[in-house]
């Protein structure tokens, strides 16, 4: 059996934006799938509020690297899909809630469009709205900016950062995995650096910089260098 993760133990704190960085193939995506309840670990467990996570739960949302949307559904319907399992909510209420989150991510006016009519960045915004519409406590993100052009990636990172400043909006905590050190340092309160497979924690760095962070500042690159040092 291929060993992907080994002795990986950490906490995701309430209100925290945790970055997990490692080289490609180090097991980051596997880690997220286990945390989301999509994959069962061969050993160990994930605890959410003290209880094991053995299957998907509305309290934990996952945004994949590729925007997964149903092409035959409109943008609004794709977001509403996440609410189908919710109890005691009418279709009208689902539409109103889905629309509010589309507005939040900057997609007002595109609710009746189809995925084929959207750019890559817009598709990723739809996926983000769908992940947030269930009011999750935890948002897991698997390199959501890696397939976007640089300007679109910058714009989406800023929007996510701005959403995080609103304490009344979901989620309470975010975990972002990436091999892009700069974006991890830009967004995270704390960074975990993984070794190559089987992944273990090589080290942890707390980012003590105010947001929004200036990528051109000397302090920013001190943190970037510190992360690269742990990765090497």
N, C-alpha and C positions, 0 to 999 in steps of 0.2 A: 504493500500500500504506500502510495506517495505521501510523504509527510509535508504538508504545506505550512502549518503553524505549529509552534512549539512553545509551551509554557508562557503563553501570552495572557498576561493579567493586567488590567487597568480599569479605572473608573471614568465614566463620563458624568461630569457634575452638572447640577441644575444651572441653567443659564449660560453654559459654557459653549464656546465654539472650539472644538478640538480638531486639530489637523493631524493626519497620519500620513507620513511620507515614506516612500521606499521605491526601490528600483522596479522597473516593469517585471512582472512575473514573480514578485515577492509574496503574493498571497493577499494583497489588499482587497480585491474583489471578493475572494472567498470569505474573508473576515466580515465584510458587510453583509453578505448573504446569510452567514450564520447569525449575525446580530439581528437581522430582519426576520429570522425564523424561517427562511427559505431553504436552508441547508442545515442538517443536523450534524454537529461535530462528533468525531469518533471518540473524543474524550473531552471532559470539561463541560461548562455550561455558560449561558448568558443569563444574567439576572436583570429583570426590570422591576424596580420597586420591591426587590426581595423575592420575586417569583420567576421561575424559569421561563425563558422564551423558547417554545418548541414549535410554534407555527406563527404565520403572519398575524399581526395585530394592528388595528387602526391607530394605536398609540405610537407606532414606529413606521415612518414612511421612508421609502428608498427611491432615490433618483439615479437611474443608470447613466452610463457614459453615452449610450445611443438613446435619443428620444424615442420611446416606444409609444406610438399612437395608432389607433385604429383608423385606417384610411377612409372607411365608409361612414364614419361619424364626424360630425362637425366639431369645431374646437370646443364649444359649450358642452356638447354631449360627451366628449372625451373626458372633460373635467367632472361632469356629473357622474360618470361611471364609478368614481371612487366612493360615491355616496350611496350606491345601490344597496349595500349591506346594512346601511344605517336604519335603525328602527324609528318608527313614528315620525317620518318626514315625508311630506307630500312631494309630488313632482314639481309643483310650483315653488316650493321651498328650496328644493335642490337646484332649480334654475337660478333663483335669486342668489343663493350662496355661491354657486359656481361662477356666476357673473361678477360677483363682488371680488373674487380672487383673481379673475381675469383682469379686472380693472386694476387691481393691486400690482400685478406684474406688467402692466403697460400694454395690455391687449384689448382695450376698449375698441369696439367696432369690428373686431375679428371673430366674434363669437359664432357667426354663421359660416365662416370659412372652413375649408377642408385642409387637412395636413399637407396635401400636395401643393397648396397655394401659399404655403408659409416658407420663410427662410429657416436655416438651421437654428439661428438664435431665437426666432419666434416659436419654433417647435419646442425648444428647451424651456421656454417660458411657460408654454402650455403644460409641460410635464411638471414644472415647479408648482404651478397653480393646482394641479391635480394632487400633488403630494401634500400641499398645505391645506386643502379644502376639508380634510377630515379632522383638522385641529390636532395634529400629532404632538406628542410631547418631545419626540426625538425625530430629527431629520437626518438621514444618512445619504451622503452624496458620493457617487463613484465617478470621479474625474469628469464632472459635468461640463467643463469648459474646453476639454481637450480637442474636440472636433469643430470648434468655432474659430472663425477668423479672429485675429488679435483684437481689433476694435470692438467686435461684438462681445468677446470674452471679457474685456475690460468693463463694458457697459453692464453686463449681467452680474459680474462680481460686485460692482458698486451697488446695484439694485438689491442684491442679497444682503450686503452689508447694511444698507439703509433700512431694510425690513427688520433686521436684527436689532435696530435701535428702538423699535416700537415694542415695549414690553407686553402689550396686550395682544400681540399677534403671535400665532404659532410659528415655529415650535419653541419649546423651552430650551432645548439643547440641539447642537448640530455637530455631526462628525463628517468631515470632508477628507477623503483619501485622494492622493495625487502623487505623481512623480515630479510635479512642477514646484520647485522649492519656493520660488518667488510668490506664487499665488497662495501657498500655504502660510508663509510669513505674513502676507498682506491681510489675511482673513482671520487667522487663528489666535486664540488666547493662549493656547498651549499646543506644543507640537511633540508627537511621538515619532521617533525615527526607527524604522524597521530594518533588520538585517536582510540579507538575501535568504531565499528559501532553504530550509524551513524557517519562516520568519519569527524572530524574537525581537524584543525591544532593545535597541542599541543604546537609547538614551532619550531624555525628555528635556525640552526647553520651554520656558515660559516667556512669552512675548510681552514685554512691558513697554508698549507704545500706544499712544492715543490713536483712535480711529477718526476719520479715514487716514490711512498710513501713506506716507510719501515714499514711493519706491526709489526716489533719487537721494534720499537722506543717507548719511554715513551710518547712522544707527541701524537703519533697515538692512544694509548690507553686512553689518556685523552679525546680525541674526542669520542672514542667508549663509554666510561663511560658516557659522557655528553648526548649522544643519548639515551643510556639505561635509564638514569635518567628521560628524558622526556617521554619515552615510559611507564615507570612505574608510 
